[in-house]
Amino acid sequence: MSSYTPSYAWSSFDSLPSGNPNKIVKATAIGVEMTNIQTAVNSKADSASPSFTGSMSVADLTVSGSFSVGTIDGGTY
């Protein structure tokens, strides 16, 4: 699972004087940020009906509803 980390210090553009060509935000920079956001979002579980494979750790787990037979920590639920 990845978290979003900006690639650019966007506030640094604000300190540049008007007319400075580096003050212009280019589509390639925005594209990099959108890809970073997409990667972070796509690596997270959906809040409704998430699906997991492999092992996972959960700090506080409350389980309710109907279940198929399976095991949690070696016990049958």
C-alpha atoms as one frame of an Amber mdcrd trajectory, in Angstrom:
protein
   0.000   0.000   0.000   1.444   3.331  -0.934   0.739   6.810   0.340   0.610
   9.956  -1.750   3.738  12.100  -1.636   3.841  15.193  -3.866   6.678  15.303
  -6.380   6.736  19.091  -6.511   6.869  21.805  -3.867   3.886  23.595  -5.390
   4.047  26.527  -2.959   7.523  27.371  -4.302   5.838  28.601  -7.512   4.024
  31.270  -5.464   7.265  32.945  -4.380   8.503  33.461  -7.951   7.962  36.932
  -9.413   5.362  37.512 -12.130   6.788  36.929 -15.589   9.300  34.314 -14.390
   9.034  31.413 -16.870   9.522  28.917 -14.007   6.271  30.150 -12.433   4.278
  28.380 -15.150   2.985  24.969 -14.121   3.311  22.611 -17.068   1.015  19.743
 -17.953   3.848  17.229 -17.512   4.206  18.254 -13.844   0.463  17.934 -13.314
   0.547  14.547 -15.048   3.261  13.318 -12.660   1.154  14.395  -9.663  -2.003
  12.780 -11.062  -0.108   9.509 -11.595   1.186   9.662  -7.997  -2.352  10.220
  -6.710  -3.740   7.430  -8.898  -1.092   4.990  -7.635  -1.811   5.861  -3.993
  -5.592   5.600  -4.414  -5.457   2.348  -6.392  -3.312   0.701  -3.726  -5.936
   1.243  -0.994  -8.848  -1.044  -0.144 -12.340   0.072  -1.078 -14.364   1.154
   1.953 -17.405  -0.790   0.729 -16.866  -4.534   0.284 -13.049  -4.550   0.320
 -11.283  -7.656  -0.911  -7.929  -8.823   0.471  -5.532 -11.580  -0.508  -2.610
 -12.894   1.508  -1.937 -11.922   5.117  -3.082  -8.707   6.746  -2.900  -7.107
  10.177  -5.775  -5.227  11.762  -5.356  -3.234  14.984  -8.992  -3.387  16.175
 -11.281  -5.800  14.390 -15.048  -6.046  14.733 -16.718  -8.620  12.536 -20.472
  -8.863  11.985 -22.915 -10.253   9.446 -22.980 -13.574   7.612 -19.789 -15.509
   6.931 -18.506 -18.465   5.028 -16.503 -20.953   7.095 -12.924 -19.828   7.502
 -10.221 -19.214  10.082  -8.930 -16.195  11.955  -5.715 -16.647  13.946  -6.088
 -20.413  13.609  -9.648 -20.444  15.018 -12.806 -21.192  13.081 -15.394 -18.455
  12.765
